[in-house]
């Protein structure tokens, strides 16, 4: 598999109505469609958090999805991205839901 440009890793936290709306399932689905790896989980404060890794262009597509789209019945107020960095290799083999 050829990668377009450098591999990126970014942490995210999504605020809004993002729990109880299948947000994690849709995030996992979207990540697999786009072709990024990482994880997603609910937090105790009502947000959804996780990490995305992959080629820069795919990570950007996922960031856009996490900021603007989400699951059909979710409402995203804002998404914070942090620890964005270039990595030499992927730290995950797939995208998973954590509990």
Secondary structure, 3 states (H helix, E strand, C coil): CCCCCCEEEEEEEEEEECCCCCHHHHHHHHHHHHCCEEEEEECCCCCEEEEEEEEHHHHHHHHHHHHHCCCCCCEEEEEEEEEEEEECCCCCCCEEECC
